[in-house]
Amino acid sequence: MGAIAVHEFITLDGVFESPSWTAEYGFDPKMGEAIGALTNDAEAILLGRVTFEMFAPAWSTRTVADDPGAPFFNDTKKYVVGSKEPSVTWNNSTHLGPYDADAIRRLKDETKGNIYISGSGTLVRALLRDGLVDGLHFFVYPLALGSGEKFWDSDADPTKLKLIAHDTYDNGVVHLGYGPADG
């Protein structure tokens, strides 16, 4: 049975949309190792339609010479959740249709390794609500933007989590890994 592992770049005040703000901090190689640990165990990628439409043009033409993560993103089976068909194509991709917790449970049952998610806030919030996230990995940047889409909705139900990993990087970013809270 597969496990869903989520990776998010996020600010101190919870903004995660369009993380172009990460560029000024650089990318610490140890961050790559932590994200690589998530992708190395992944057999599938699950994305919301909007994130898929952003990732596809950015990743589909990259090679390993451009980015060591390119083979993972391009060769791994991708599943897209959204009420509309994606407006772009990308090899090894399947549109699952609108969010359906039972369809995600079946995908987890059919997948041997992890299912990796990046971004995809609407999808991840629904998965959290339905208890389907096994690992939530925040890479927290030392920045408060004040505005922008927040990871947690202001009307979200409380979500209890357990710290399972943490690390700090020379660029000021902190990795906080969480799993479901025990009982």
C-alpha positions as CSV (number, residue, x, y, z in Angstrom):
1,M,0.0,0.0,0.0
2,G,1.3,3.4,-0.9
3,A,1.7,6.4,1.4
4,I,1.1,10.0,0.4
5,A,4.1,12.3,1.1
6,V,3.5,16.0,0.6
7,H,6.2,18.6,0.0
8,E,5.5,22.4,0.3
9,F,7.6,25.5,0.2
10,I,5.9,27.9,2.7
11,T,6.6,31.3,4.4
12,L,6.4,31.9,8.2
13,D,2.9,33.3,7.7
14,G,1.7,30.3,5.8
15,V,1.8,31.6,2.2
16,F,2.7,28.8,-0.3
17,E,1.4,30.0,-3.7
18,S,3.7,30.8,-6.5
19,P,6.9,30.3,-4.5
20,S,9.1,32.5,-6.7
21,W,10.0,34.2,-3.4
22,T,12.2,31.2,-2.6
23,A,14.8,32.3,-5.3
24,E,16.5,34.9,-3.2
25,Y,17.4,32.2,-0.6
26,G,19.0,29.9,-3.0
27,F,18.6,26.1,-2.8
28,D,20.8,24.5,-0.1
29,P,22.0,21.1,-1.4
30,K,20.8,19.5,1.9
31,M,17.3,20.6,1.0
32,G,17.7,18.6,-2.3
33,E,18.7,15.6,-0.2
34,A,15.5,15.9,1.9
35,I,13.3,16.3,-1.1
36,G,15.2,13.5,-2.9
37,A,14.4,11.2,0.0
38,L,10.7,11.9,-0.6
39,T,11.0,11.3,-4.4
40,N,13.3,8.3,-4.2
41,D,10.6,6.2,-2.6
42,A,7.8,7.5,-4.8
43,E,6.2,5.3,-7.5
44,A,3.7,8.0,-8.5
45,I,3.0,11.8,-8.5
46,L,-0.4,13.2,-7.5
47,L,-1.1,16.8,-8.5
48,G,-4.1,19.1,-8.6
49,R,-4.9,20.4,-12.1
50,V,-3.6,23.9,-11.5
51,T,-0.2,22.7,-10.2
52,F,0.0,20.1,-13.0
53,E,-0.6,22.9,-15.6
54,M,2.3,24.8,-14.0
55,F,4.6,21.9,-13.7
56,A,4.1,20.3,-17.1
57,P,5.6,23.1,-19.2
58,A,8.4,23.7,-16.7
59,W,9.5,20.1,-16.2
60,S,8.6,18.3,-19.5
61,T,11.5,19.7,-21.4
62,R,14.1,19.5,-18.7
63,T,16.8,16.9,-18.8
64,V,19.0,15.5,-16.0
65,A,21.7,18.0,-17.2
66,D,19.3,20.8,-16.4
67,D,18.1,19.5,-13.1
68,P,18.8,16.1,-11.4
69,G,15.0,15.9,-10.5
70,A,14.0,15.9,-14.2
71,P,13.9,12.1,-14.7
72,F,11.7,11.7,-11.7
73,F,9.1,14.3,-12.8
74,N,9.2,13.2,-16.4
75,D,9.3,9.4,-16.1
76,T,7.1,8.8,-13.1
77,K,3.4,8.0,-13.5
78,K,1.4,11.2,-12.8
79,Y,-2.2,11.4,-11.6
80,V,-4.1,14.7,-11.9
81,V,-7.2,15.6,-9.8
82,G,-9.5,18.3,-11.1
83,S,-13.0,18.7,-12.4
84,K,-11.7,19.9,-15.7
85,E,-9.2,18.1,-18.0
86,P,-5.8,19.7,-17.9
87,S,-5.1,22.2,-20.7
88,V,-1.6,20.7,-21.2
89,T,-0.2,17.2,-21.7
90,W,2.7,15.5,-20.1
91,N,3.9,12.0,-20.6
92,N,2.8,9.2,-18.2
93,S,-0.2,11.3,-17.0
94,T,-3.8,10.2,-16.1
95,H,-6.6,12.6,-15.3
96,L,-8.6,11.1,-12.3
97,G,-11.5,13.6,-12.5
98,P,-12.9,15.6,-9.6
99,Y,-11.6,14.9,-6.1
100,D,-12.9,11.6,-4.8
101,A,-11.5,10.3,-1.5
102,D,-12.4,6.7,-2.4
103,A,-10.5,7.0,-5.7
104,I,-7.4,8.3,-3.8
105,R,-7.7,5.4,-1.4
106,R,-7.8,2.9,-4.4
107,L,-4.7,4.7,-5.8
108,K,-2.9,4.2,-2.5
109,D,-4.0,0.6,-2.4
110,E,-2.6,0.0,-5.9
111,T,0.7,1.8,-5.4
112,K,3.6,0.0,-3.8
113,G,5.8,3.0,-3.0
114,N,5.1,6.6,-2.0
115,I,2.8,9.0,-3.8
116,Y,4.5,12.3,-4.0
117,I,2.7,15.7,-4.0
118,S,4.1,19.2,-4.4
119,G,2.0,22.3,-4.2
120,S,-1.6,21.4,-5.0
121,G,-3.1,23.2,-2.0
122,T,-6.8,22.5,-2.7
123,L,-6.0,18.8,-3.2
124,V,-3.8,18.5,-0.1
125,R,-6.3,20.3,2.1
126,A,-9.0,17.8,1.0
127,L,-6.6,14.9,1.6
128,L,-5.8,16.1,5.1
129,R,-9.5,16.6,5.8
130,D,-10.0,12.9,4.8
131,G,-7.0,11.6,6.7
132,L,-5.2,10.5,3.5
133,V,-1.8,12.3,4.1
134,D,0.9,10.2,5.6
135,G,3.7,12.7,5.5
136,L,3.6,16.5,5.3
137,H,6.9,18.2,4.7
138,F,7.1,22.0,5.0
139,F,10.2,23.8,3.9
140,V,9.7,27.1,5.9
141,Y,11.4,30.2,4.6
142,P,12.3,33.0,6.9
143,L,9.9,35.4,5.3
144,A,6.4,36.8,6.1
145,L,4.6,38.0,3.0
146,G,1.5,39.3,4.6
147,S,-0.7,38.4,1.7
148,G,-1.1,35.5,-0.7
149,E,-2.8,32.1,-0.6
150,K,-2.3,30.5,2.8
151,F,-1.8,26.8,3.1
152,W,-4.3,26.5,5.9
153,D,-7.8,27.9,5.2
154,S,-9.1,30.3,7.9
155,D,-12.1,28.1,8.3
156,A,-10.2,24.7,8.3
157,D,-11.0,22.2,11.0
158,P,-8.1,21.7,13.5
159,T,-5.5,19.2,12.2
160,K,-3.3,17.4,14.8
161,L,0.0,16.2,13.5
162,K,3.2,14.6,15.0
163,L,6.7,15.9,14.2
164,I,8.6,13.1,12.5
165,A,11.6,15.0,11.0
166,H,13.2,18.4,11.2
167,D,16.3,20.1,9.9
168,T,17.8,23.5,9.4
169,Y,19.8,24.8,6.4
170,D,22.4,27.4,5.9
171,N,20.1,29.5,3.8
172,G,17.7,30.0,6.8
173,V,15.1,27.5,5.7
174,V,13.7,25.0,8.2
175,H,12.3,21.6,7.2
176,L,9.5,20.3,9.4
177,G,8.2,16.9,8.6
178,Y,4.9,15.8,10.1
179,G,2.8,12.6,10.1
180,P,-0.7,11.9,11.5
181,A,-1.0,12.4,15.2
182,D,-1.4,9.1,17.2
183,G,-5.0,8.4,18.1
